[in-house]
Amino acid sequence: MSHKKRKLSGVIDDLQNLLGPLTSYELLSLTVTSSFAAAATIKSKRPKEKDTNALLCVEESLAQGRQEELHLFETHIAPYEDLLNAAAAHVNMIFGDEIFYFNTSYDRGKGRYTDPTRRDIEGPKPDLHVWMGLFLGPAAEKASRARFAKDEEDEGKICYEDIQKAFCPAGSIRAMPILELARNILQYLETEANKLRHQSELLRFCATYGLSHAARNVLKGKYGEVEKELTINTLLVIPCQPKISIFLSVRPICMPFVGIGAVLGYSHVVSFAVQTMEADLQTPMGIKLENGQVKKLEEYRVGKEVLRWAILSKQPEMVNTLVENGVQFRWLSNEDLEEIWKVLFHVDDGQSDEYGPRWLPSDYDPMMNYGGGMREMRRYRARSCYKEKKTVLSAIIAAGLPRDLFCPPMDDSIETNAMEEAKANGLNEPSEKMWIKITREMSQSEGKRRDLIAMACVAYNQVTKRANKKTFCEFYQHMLAMWNTNKPNMCVSQESHLSEFEDADPRWRDCQKKGETMFRPWWEESHSDYWDDEDDSLESTTSSNEVEDTAGLRLLPMHIDESDGSEESEDGLSEEE
């Protein structure tokens, strides 16, 4: 028997043994095994026969066999293409980060896998060497780790290149027969199941490496006895690296299966968990206490938390997936909306994003404009960063981000009236005294909104050519125009989820505690040194009807009556050229 046939026979025997506990079928389909053998034969030598009918039969058999192989792979592991694409994306991202820091020598700052706004909170992080072992076998993982340790002086750069080559479209993993790849993954899972103490750890492993359908087998007890309390919504502890710090108290966070998949960008994991395994997007997150107990944090529901995480970690595809599976932008808290505003419009602490790979494009060249001095290099970094943020903003607008939930409204008639008054006094434009008077007469609410828009305008002009710079009012119109389109967007109002709105939106829970019947838009709660006032209260925006008129938000009653709800007539959303 040839080496290829012996290897083929060994793979099929291994798969039959591995699939025994997972499925009711005792043997693999003959179509699958025969197509696997035919594929190996055709790859080894090209048929030279002139019998085209025979060749067509072989090709049909191969096509049918491949479909059955893919079905087997998806049933017990994950969708084949989705899994390989997800793994390759993580490998390329980590490799790109290493190249970025190698070329720029910048401080690492916020980690790629930490919470975008809370750098002391570590999220789930796949191990590149585990990817190698999962797909190519334990020997490949062992060799990868040894190579990395050997290349430590060069920060493992050569090892990263080897891993990236294995995952590229023409790499060794894509060239492997599907059944051989399935055998390797199932063997690795069986080894992990025997090594880990609890099935919850195996469930976390499946979420971390995108093994969506394998997780279902875990919960069914196919890999061992399952704890009674273990479900798809159980909070899974995310291990974190120990830190020596007198300022930060690092505690592992806990999130359910769907949260881990969303944070890591696995769209197939999120869709499968929600649509097939009934994952609850309102499951509270948690933290692991020093005594080992898990404390649930009711205000941090997984749906809205991963939506914030996806936006601020530059994952527009995941934002689309979350919206398609029922997550609403209106679930975001005021703090979330304010943070997203500041990041995507590059205001406040936006400059810190200019020194990391998260918000700089993959083609960023640190030597660009080197001869122009530090100022030109700084402008280039800021311009590159702003462009990436603009792309993400356009993407989430297209996904259904309501304009009037996110953008502070401004009374632009103030400028018009001021100009008319100036012309009536024989002036070309309002004088400084006139502006001081207007500012003093301006409501605190209007002042805060203008303050935020002004900061965004300044950030825009700093990265724009002189001929394209905009005035305050021009920028406001430019900002509103990002949502203007004739295409209706069903995600704006999300009427089908209104029954869940009161429970899901943390602002409603806050209002219930305070006995209020309305909530304040995020810009009303935003802090500003100039406009902040301890006596500021809801009276500054008068009644809820006035808030509806000025902010465009339809404020729902404490007890929702869906029969009274009418469809919001907000403009559709579009990307800006």
C-alpha positions in Angstrom: 0.0 0.0 0.0 1.4 3.4 -1.0 2.1 6.1 1.6 -0.8 8.3 0.3 -3.2 5.4 0.7 -2.0 4.5 4.1 -2.3 8.1 5.2 -5.8 8.3 3.7 -6.9 5.1 5.5 -5.5 6.4 8.8 -7.4 9.7 8.5 -10.7 7.9 7.8 -10.1 5.5 10.7 -9.3 8.4 13.0 -12.4 10.2 12.0 -14.7 7.2 12.5 -13.3 6.8 16.0 -13.7 10.6 16.8 -17.2 10.9 15.4 -18.4 7.8 17.3 -19.3 9.7 20.4 -20.6 12.8 18.4 -23.0 11.3 16.0 -25.4 8.4 15.5 -23.7 7.3 12.3 -21.2 4.5 12.9 -19.3 5.0 9.6 -18.6 7.9 7.4 -20.7 8.2 4.2 -19.2 6.1 1.4 -19.6 9.1 -0.9 -17.3 11.1 1.4 -14.7 8.5 1.8 -14.7 7.6 -1.9 -14.5 11.2 -2.9 -11.6 11.7 -0.5 -9.8 8.8 -2.2 -10.6 10.1 -5.7 -9.3 13.6 -4.8 -6.0 12.1 -3.6 -5.8 10.1 -6.8 -6.5 12.9 -9.1 -4.1 15.2 -7.4 -1.3 12.6 -7.7 -1.8 12.1 -11.4 -3.9 13.8 -14.1 -6.2 11.4 -16.0 -5.2 11.1 -19.7 -8.2 9.0 -20.8 -10.4 10.4 -23.6 -13.5 9.2 -22.0 -15.1 12.5 -21.1 -18.2 10.9 -19.5 -16.0 9.0 -17.0 -14.3 12.3 -16.2 -17.6 14.1 -15.7 -18.8 11.3 -13.4 -15.6 11.7 -11.3 -16.0 15.4 -11.1 -19.7 15.1 -10.0 -18.6 12.6 -7.4 -16.0 14.9 -6.2 -18.4 17.9 -6.0 -21.0 15.8 -4.1 -18.3 14.4 -1.8 -17.0 17.9 -1.1 -20.5 19.1 -0.1 -20.9 16.2 2.3 -17.4 16.8 3.7 -18.3 20.5 4.3 -21.6 19.4 5.9 -19.7 17.1 8.2 -17.2 19.8 9.1 -19.9 22.3 9.8 -22.0 19.9 11.8 -19.3 19.1 14.3 -16.9 22.0 14.1 -18.0 25.2 12.3 -18.6 26.5 8.8 -15.4 25.7 6.9 -14.8 29.0 5.1 -15.9 31.1 8.1 -13.5 29.3 10.4 -10.5 29.5 8.1 -11.2 33.2 7.3 -11.5 34.1 11.0 -8.3 32.3 11.9 -6.4 34.0 9.0 -7.8 37.4 9.9 -6.4 37.1 13.5 -3.1 35.8 12.3 -2.7 38.7 9.8 -3.8 41.2 12.4 -1.3 40.0 15.1 1.4 39.8 12.4 0.6 43.3 11.2 0.7 44.7 14.8 4.2 43.2 15.3 5.4 44.7 12.0 3.9 48.0 13.0 5.7 48.1 16.4 8.9 46.8 14.8 8.9 49.6 12.2 7.8 52.5 14.4 9.3 51.6 17.8 6.1 53.1 19.4 5.0 52.1 22.9 2.4 49.4 22.7 -0.1 51.4 24.7 -3.6 49.9 24.6 -3.5 46.2 23.8 -5.4 44.9 20.8 -7.4 42.5 23.0 -8.2 44.8 25.9 -11.4 46.7 26.3 -11.3 49.8 24.0 -12.1 52.2 26.8 -10.9 50.3 29.9 -7.4 49.3 29.3 -7.2 47.3 32.6 -9.8 44.9 31.4 -8.5 42.1 29.2 -10.7 40.4 26.7 -10.3 36.9 25.2 -7.2 36.4 23.1 -6.5 33.5 20.8 -3.0 31.9 20.9 -1.4 31.7 17.4 0.4 28.5 18.3 -2.9 26.9 19.3 -4.2 27.8 15.8 -1.3 25.8 14.4 -1.9 22.8 16.6 -5.7 23.0 16.0 -5.3 22.8 12.2 -2.0 21.1 11.6 -1.6 18.9 14.7 0.3 18.9 18.0 3.7 18.5 16.3 3.1 21.8 14.4 2.2 23.6 17.6 5.3 22.3 19.4 7.5 23.3 16.5 5.9 26.8 16.3 6.5 27.4 20.0 10.1 26.3 19.8 10.7 28.5 16.8 9.1 31.5 18.6 11.4 30.9 21.6 14.4 30.7 19.4 13.5 33.9 17.6 12.8 35.8 20.8 15.6 38.3 20.2 13.8 39.3 17.0 10.5 39.3 18.8 9.4 36.2 17.0 9.1 38.0 13.7 10.3 35.1 11.6 7.9 32.7 13.5 5.0 35.1 12.7 5.9 35.0 9.0 5.8 31.2 9.0 2.4 31.2 10.7 1.1 33.7 8.2 2.3 31.7 5.3 0.5 28.6 6.6 -2.8 30.6 6.8 -2.6 32.5 3.5 -4.9 31.4 0.6 -2.1 29.4 -1.0 -0.8 28.0 2.3 -0.6 24.5 3.7 -3.9 24.7 5.6 -6.0 25.6 2.6 -4.3 22.8 0.7 -5.3 20.2 3.2 -8.1 17.8 2.5 -11.2 18.8 4.5 -11.5 15.5 6.3 -7.9 15.6 7.4 -8.4 19.1 8.8 -11.6 17.9 10.6 -9.6 15.0 12.0 -6.9 17.3 13.4 -9.5 19.7 15.0 -11.6 16.9 16.6 -8.4 15.3 17.9 -7.3 18.6 19.5 -10.8 19.1 21.0 -10.7 15.6 22.5 -7.3 16.3 24.0 -8.5 19.6 25.5 -11.6 17.9 26.9 -9.4 15.3 28.7 -7.0 18.0 30.0 -9.5 20.7 31.2 -11.3 20.3 34.5 -14.6 21.8 33.6 -16.7 21.7 30.5 -17.2 25.5 30.8 -13.5 25.8 30.0 -14.0 23.7 26.9 -17.0 25.9 25.9 -14.8 29.0 26.3 -12.1 27.3 24.2 -14.7 26.8 21.4 -15.8 30.5 21.6 -12.1 31.7 21.6 -11.3 29.8 18.4 -14.5 30.1 16.5 -15.7 26.5 16.9 -19.4 27.4 16.9 -20.9 24.1 16.2 -18.5 22.1 18.4 -19.8 24.2 21.3 -23.2 22.6 20.7 -21.7 19.2 21.1 -20.0 20.4 24.3 -23.4 21.4 25.8 -24.9 18.1 24.7 -22.4 16.3 26.8 -20.5 14.7 23.8 -17.1 15.6 25.4 -18.0 14.7 28.9 -20.5 15.3 31.7 -21.8 18.8 31.7 -22.4 20.8 34.8 -26.1 21.3 35.5 -25.8 25.1 35.4 -23.8 25.2 32.2 -25.8 26.7 29.3 -25.1 28.9 26.3 -25.7 31.9 28.5 -23.4 30.9 31.4 -20.7 33.5 32.2 -17.3 32.2 31.2 -14.2 33.6 33.0 -11.7 35.2 30.7 -8.2 34.5 32.0 -6.0 37.6 32.2 -2.2 38.0 32.6 -1.1 38.9 36.1 0.0 42.5 36.4 2.1 44.2 39.1 0.4 47.6 39.6 -0.3 49.7 42.6 -3.0 51.6 40.7 -5.0 48.9 38.9 -6.9 46.1 40.5 -7.0 43.6 37.6 -9.9 41.2 37.9 -10.9 38.7 35.2 -14.1 39.7 33.4 -16.8 37.1 32.6 -18.9 37.0 29.5 -21.2 34.5 27.8 -20.3 32.5 24.7 -21.9 35.0 22.3 -19.9 37.8 23.9 -16.5 36.1 23.3 -17.4 35.5 19.7 -18.5 39.1 19.2 -15.4 40.6 20.8 -13.2 38.4 18.6 -15.1 39.3 15.4 -16.6 35.8 14.7 -19.8 36.6 12.9 -20.6 32.9 12.4 -20.4 32.3 16.2 -22.7 35.2 17.0 -25.3 34.3 14.4 -25.3 30.6 15.4 -25.5 31.3 19.1 -28.4 33.7 18.7 -30.4 32.1 16.0 -29.8 28.4 16.8 -28.7 28.1 20.4 -31.0 30.9 21.8 -28.3 33.0 23.3 -29.7 35.9 25.3 -28.3 39.3 24.4 -29.5 40.7 27.7 -27.3 38.4 29.8 -25.4 40.6 32.3 -21.6 40.5 32.2 -19.6 39.8 35.3 -16.3 39.9 37.2 -14.6 37.2 39.1 -14.0 38.1 42.7 -11.0 37.2 44.9 -13.0 34.4 46.5 -13.6 32.8 43.2 -17.3 33.8 43.0 -18.7 35.5 39.9 -20.5 38.8 40.5 -23.0 39.8 37.8 -23.1 43.4 36.7 -26.7 44.1 35.7 -25.9 47.4 34.1 -23.5 45.8 31.6 -25.6 43.6 29.3 -23.7 41.6 26.8 -25.6 42.9 23.7 -24.9 46.6 24.2 -21.4 46.0 25.6 -20.2 44.0 22.6 -21.8 46.6 20.3 -19.7 49.3 22.0 -16.6 47.0 21.8 -17.1 46.3 18.1 -17.5 50.0 17.2 -14.5 51.2 19.2 -12.2 48.3 18.1 -12.9 49.0 14.4 -15.1 46.0 13.6 -17.9 47.3 11.3 -18.7 43.8 10.0 -19.4 42.7 13.5 -21.6 45.7 14.0 -23.7 44.6 11.1 -23.9 41.1 12.5 -25.1 42.3 15.9 -27.7 44.5 14.4 -29.0 41.7 12.2 -29.3 39.6 15.3 -31.4 42.1 17.2 -28.9 44.4 19.0 -30.1 48.0 19.0 -28.0 51.2 18.9 -30.5 52.6 21.4 -29.3 50.1 24.0 -26.0 52.1 24.3 -25.7 54.1 27.4 -25.0 57.8 27.5 -21.4 57.2 28.5 -21.1 54.8 25.5 -22.5 57.3 23.0 -20.3 60.1 24.3 -17.2 57.9 24.1 -18.1 56.7 20.6 -18.7 60.4 19.5 -15.3 61.5 20.9 -13.4 58.6 19.3 -15.0 58.7 15.8 -14.8 62.5 15.5 -11.2 62.4 16.9 -11.7 64.8 19.7 -10.5 65.0 23.3 -8.1 62.1 23.7 -8.1 61.2 20.1 -4.4 61.9 19.6 -3.5 58.7 21.6 -5.0 56.7 18.8 -2.4 58.0 16.4 0.3 55.8 17.9 -1.2 52.4 17.6 -2.2 49.9 14.9 -5.9 49.9 15.8 -6.8 53.2 14.2 -3.9 53.5 11.7 -4.4 51.9 8.3 -2.4 48.8 7.3 -0.5 50.7 4.7 0.6 53.4 7.2 4.2 54.4 6.5 6.0 55.9 9.5 8.6 57.5 7.2 6.1 59.4 5.1 6.7 63.2 5.2 9.8 62.5 7.3 11.6 65.3 5.6 8.8 67.8 6.4 9.5 67.8 10.1 7.5 66.7 13.1 4.6 68.9 12.2 4.0 67.2 8.9 4.5 63.8 10.3 2.0 64.6 13.0 -0.5 65.8 10.4 0.0 62.6 8.4 -0.7 60.4 11.4 -3.8 62.4 12.3 -5.1 62.4 8.7 -4.5 58.6 8.4 -6.3 58.0 11.8 -9.2 60.3 11.0 -9.7 58.6 7.6 -10.1 55.2 9.3 -12.5 56.6 11.9 -14.5 58.2 9.1 -14.8 54.8 7.4 -16.1 53.2 10.6 -18.6 56.0 11.2 -19.9 55.6 7.7 -20.3 51.9 8.2 -22.2 52.1 11.4 -24.4 54.8 9.9 -25.2 52.4 7.1 -25.9 49.7 9.7 -28.6 51.9 11.2 -27.2 54.3 13.8 -30.0 56.8 14.3 -28.8 60.4 13.6 -30.8 62.0 16.3 -29.7 59.5 19.0 -26.0 60.2 18.2 -25.6 63.8 16.9 -26.3 66.8 19.1 -28.9 69.1 17.5 -28.0 72.7 17.1 -30.1 75.8 16.5 -28.4 77.2 13.4 -30.9 80.1 13.3 -28.8 81.8 15.9 -26.1 82.5 13.3 -28.6 83.7 10.8 -30.3 86.1 13.2 -26.9 87.4 14.3 -25.9 88.1 10.7 -29.2 89.9 10.0 -28.8 92.0 13.1 -25.2 92.9 12.1 -26.2 94.0 8.6 -29.0 96.1 10.1 -26.3 97.9 12.2 -24.2 98.4 9.1 -21.6 95.7 9.9 -20.3 92.9 7.6 -20.5 90.4 10.4 -21.4 90.3 14.1 -19.0 92.0 16.4 -17.3 90.4 19.4 -19.7 92.2 21.8 -22.7 90.8 19.9 -21.4 87.3 20.2 -20.7 87.7 23.9 -24.3 88.9 24.4 -25.6 86.0 22.3 -23.5 83.5 24.2 -24.8 84.8 27.6 -28.4 84.6 26.5 -27.9 81.1 25.1 -29.3 78.2 27.1 -27.0 75.9 28.9 -28.2 73.0 26.8 -27.5 74.8 23.5 -24.1 75.8 24.8 -23.1 72.2 25.6 -24.2 71.0 22.2 -22.3 73.7 20.4 -19.3 73.0 22.5 -19.2 69.4 21.3 -19.8 70.3 17.6 -17.1 72.9 17.8 -14.5 70.4 19.1 -15.5 68.0 16.2 -15.1 70.9 13.7 -11.7 71.8 15.0 -10.5 68.1 14.7 -11.9 68.0 11.1 -10.1 71.2 10.1 -6.8 70.0 11.5 -6.6 67.1 9.1 -8.2 68.9 6.1 -6.6 71.0 3.3 -7.0 74.7 3.7 -9.3 75.0 0.7 -11.6 72.4 2.2 -11.8 73.6 5.8 -15.3 74.4 7.1 -16.8 76.9 9.3 -18.8 75.9 12.4 -22.2 75.9 10.6 -20.8 74.3 7.5 -19.4 71.5 9.5 -22.7 71.0 11.3 -24.5 70.6 7.9 -21.7 68.4 6.7 -22.2 66.2 9.7 -26.0 65.9 9.2 -25.5 65.1 5.5 -23.7 61.9 6.4 -27.2 60.5 7.2 -29.0 61.9 4.1 -30.1 59.2 1.6 -33.3 58.2 -0.1 -32.8 54.5 0.8 -35.0 53.5 3.7 -33.2 51.9 6.6 -35.2 49.4 8.7 -32.6 49.5 11.5 -33.4 53.1 12.5 -36.5 52.6 14.5 -36.3 48.7 15.0 -40.0 48.6 15.8 -39.9 44.8 16.1 -37.8 45.1 19.2 -39.7 47.8 21.0 -41.2 45.4 23.5 -37.6 44.7 24.7 -36.6 48.3 24.8 -37.4 49.2 28.3 -35.6 46.2 29.7 -32.6 46.6 27.4 -31.8 50.3 27.7 -29.9 51.1 30.9 -31.3 54.7 30.8 -34.8 53.3 31.4 -33.6 51.4 34.5 -31.9 54.6 35.8 -35.1 56.6 35.2 -37.1 53.9 37.0 -34.9 54.2 40.1 -35.3 58.0 40.1 -39.0 58.0 39.4 -38.6 59.9 36.1 -40.5 59.3 33.0 -37.9 60.5 30.5 -34.2 60.3 29.9 -31.6 63.0 29.0 -29.7 62.7 25.7 -26.0 62.0 26.1 -25.0 65.5 25.2 -27.1 66.9 28.1 -25.0 64.8 30.5 -21.7 65.5 28.8 -19.3 67.5 31.0 -17.9 70.9 29.8 -15.8 73.2 31.9 -17.5 76.3 30.5 -21.1 75.1 30.6 -21.1 72.8 33.6 -23.4 73.9 36.4 -24.3 72.1 39.6 -27.9 73.6 39.3 -28.3 72.2 35.8 -31.4 70.0 35.8 -34.1 68.6 33.5 -35.8 71.9 33.6 -33.1 73.3 31.2 -34.8 71.3 28.4 -38.3 71.9 29.8 -40.9 69.3 28.8 -40.5 65.9 27.1 -42.3 67.4 24.1 -39.6 70.0 23.7 -36.9 67.3 23.9 -38.7 65.3 21.2 -38.9 68.4 19.0 -35.3 69.4 19.4 -33.5 66.1 19.7 -35.8 64.1 17.4 -36.1 61.3 19.9 -39.4 59.6 20.5 -39.5 59.2 24.2 -41.3 56.0 25.2 -43.7 55.8 28.2 -42.7 53.8 31.2 -45.2 51.1 30.1 -44.8 50.6 26.4 -48.0 50.4 24.3 -47.0 49.2 20.9 -50.3 50.1 19.4 -49.6 53.8 20.0 -46.1 53.7 18.4 -45.8 55.2 15.0 -42.9 54.6 12.5 -40.2 57.2 12.9 -39.6 59.3 9.7 -35.9 59.6 9.9 -33.8 59.9 6.8 -32.0 56.8 5.5 -28.3 56.5 6.0 -25.4 56.5 3.6 -21.7 56.6 3.3 -20.1 59.9 2.5 -17.8 60.0 -0.5 
